[in-house]
Amino acid sequence: MMLQENEIIKTCLITGGNGYLGKYISEYLNSLGWDIATLGLKATNTYQCNLKENTPVLLGSFDFVVHCAGKAHFFPSTKEEKQEFFDVNVNGTKNLLKALEKASSLPKAIVFLSSVSVYGLDKGELVNEEALLQSKYAYGQSKIEAEKVLIEWCNKNQVKYAILRVPLLAGKNPPGNLKNMINSIKKGYYFNISGTIRKSMVMAKDVAKIVPAALSVGGIYNLTDGYHPYVKDLANLIAKQLGKNPPLTIPATIGQLFLFFAKLFSPFFPQETYKLQKLTTSLTFDDSKARTMLGWNPSKVLDKFEI
């Protein structure tokens, strides 16, 4: 997309610019003709900085900020590992905001990439933004606290904010639970559970495309593909792309039995219990607010997802 002669080039700082979602957002805003600066750990960023420990010095100011930097896709097993989520996600947000205060002018708006993990639910159907934020995991708790820090700062400084709570991200070489699922199917030890287990997910490209509208309107939004695919259908799609047979399916009663014993021994195997819970229960989120307020019209993950 080419800028017209009378259009003003928008400047935007993207934290975590070399991260999975940050790359999608950076590429999309670049395609609109925006002037993009990135901030992250690698030297390839415009600003190389560890937000966990340092407040960056920003040259000039930015119209907009997209805050993607954060710690995710890791299950902590020690107090130190749990604290790392707060050091990165909360302190990192505070250090970013300190840097923005020292810039020549404040941004007009900030988008913060959060997660549906803030709701702290293992199961549920079409959970909306009014649900309680009650995560019992360090990752979700750190995102809740980071959201609060951002909202308070933006309200104090009269800066518009948008918080995008995303579920499982789909795209090429995806991170997190989807990556684990792909690896399990590739190695042949993944199995489907019979029944109607559904999960909300969204294409990373679609999240990138909604950022300009979020910056313009502000607010808090869940983002999903709106179809909430059956886990079995997703697993079969992955197997087909890998050239594998569809994973074996076990009865739901067996899956629940596994989960019962996993919870019984969860103090000894917390990560395994967490993963099994994800496989055996449905959890979907309502994105109707984003559709109404932002014009959110995402693609269907099962139609677009390619490993």
Secondary structure, 3 states (H helix, E strand, C coil): CCCCCCCCCCEEEEECCCCHHHHHHHHHHHHCCCEEEEEECCCCCCEECCCCCCCCCCCCCCCEEEECCCCCCCCCCCHHHHHHHHHHHHHHHHHHHHHHHHCCCCCCEEEEEEEHHHHCCCCEEEECCCCCCCCCCHHHHHHHHHHHHHHHHHHHHCCEEEEEEECEEECCCCCHHHHHHHHHHHHCCCCEECCCCEECEEEHHHHHHHHHHHHHHCEEEECCCCCCCEHHHHHHHHHHHHCCCCCCEECHHHHHHHHHHHHHCCCCCHHHHHHHHHHHCCEEECCHHHHHHHCCCCCCHHHHCCC
